[in-house]
Amino acid sequence: MILSCYSIIRLGGVFLADLTLDEQLICSRIKDLRNQLRMKQIDFGERINVAQGYYSSIENGKRPATEKIIKLICLQTWKSKRVNEIWLRTGEGNMFIEPLEMSETAKIVSSLLENKDNPFYIIIEEIMQSYEQLDTSSRAALTQYASLILENIKNGRD
């Protein structure tokens, strides 16, 4: 069977392109991911900054998952895991990327902190000491500020 790349259909007065087989499979994997995470469509949509109705149309194959949506899904942490972008795009490999073992993370941190003359050591130490001096509300504000910066970074990656 030969599939055309796109055929135009009319749906509720709006013309939409049929999805390619690859796009349909990505939509299906996104639904599988949400089900694996045991999340409602509205909650999953909120995590990737799309309305529930728009997200539903992706899951149901009425709209393709845009590049931005794919990136947002893969940049998020889902129950301490990150989605494998290769799996999401192709179905190959595991759904989730295995997090670094604590010992691997400890090795990286240790290498940064081995030498007290290392600029990273000095910066990390100063951040920790300054944070310790803050009151509870200041710590909360700083945490909120850091979360905003991370969100802006994620939104800027496209």
N, C-alpha and C positions, 0 to 999 in steps of 0.2 A: 504494500500500500504506500503510495507516495503522498506525503503531506505537504501542502503549500505552506510557505512561511507564514503568511498572514492572509486572512480573508476578513472582509469587513462585514459586521453584522449590525443591525439596528436593535437597540435595547432601550425601551422607555424614551424614545425620541433622541437618544444619544448614540452616535456611532462608535463602536468599540472594535478593536482588532482582536480576532481570535488569538489565543496564546499559542506560541510554538510548543512542541512537545517538551523541550528543555524548560521553558517557562512554567508549564503545567507541573512538571516534576519538582521544580523548586517550590512552587506553591504547596504541593503535597507534602514536601519535606518540612516546610514551615509549620503546617498543621500537625504533622507527626511530632515535631519539636514541642509545640505548645501542649499537645496531649501528654507527651513524656514528662513535661514539667508540671502537669496537672493544673494548668492555669486557665482561667476564663478568657475568652476573646478580648473582652474589654480591658482586662488587666495586662494581657500581653501587648495589646495595641498601645496602651499608655506607656509601657516600657520603651517602645520604639517610636513614640510621639505620633501615632496615627489614631484617628477615631475608630471606634468599634466597627462601624458600618464599612469604612474603607478597608479595615483589616479583614473583615468577613469576605469582602469581594476578592481579596487576594487568596484567602484560604479556599474559596469556592471556584477559583480559576477564572474569575471575571476580569481581573486586573493582574498585570504582572507585578512581581516584587521588584521595585526599582533598585538600582545600584545602591542608593542611599539606605534603603530599608535593609538590604542584605548586609551592608557594612554595620549598621546600627545593631542588628541582631548579633553579629559576630563580635562586636566590641563590648557588648554587655556581659556582665557576669550573671549567670543563671544558677542559683543555688550553689555558688562557689565553683562553677564551671563556665568555660567559654565554648561557644559553638565553633566547630571545625568548619571553616569557610569552604574548604574543598568538598566536604561532605554535603554542605548546603547547596553548592552549585552543581555537583556531579553525582552525589550519592556514594562516592568512594570514601572508604575509611570510616572512622567512628564519628558518631554525632557530636561528641564533645572532645575537646583537646584536654589531654591529661595535664593537671596542674603540676608544677614543679614539686618534686619531693621536698619536704621540709629541709632535708639535709642539703639539697642542691641550693635552695634559697639561702640557707645558713652559710654555705660556702661563698656565695656571691656577696652577701652582706659582710662576712668575715674578711674577704679580700679588700673590700672598700674601707674597712676599719682597722686593718693591720698596722698601718703606719700613721702615727699621730700627726705627721707632717702632710699627709694626703689631704688635699682640699675637701674631698667628700667627707672625711672624718671630721674635720673642723666644722663644716656646715651642718652635718647631722647632729653632732654634739651640741652645737649652739641652738639648733631647732628644738632638741629635746629639753635642754635646760630652760629655754625661754617658754616653751609650752608648759613646763612644770610650774612656772611662776604665775601663770594665768589663773583667774578665778573660773568657776564653772560656766558662767554665762559667756565669758570671753572664749573659752575653749569651744563652746557650742557654736558661737559665731564664726570662729576660725574653721571649724569643721564644715559648716554650711558654705563658707567662702570657698574652701577647697573642693567641695562637691560641685559648686557652680563652675569653677575652673575646669574640672574634669568633664562636665556636661558640655561646656563650650568647646573643649578639645574634640569630644566625640562628634559634635554637630559640625565641626569644621573639617572633619575627615570625610571626604566623599570621593 
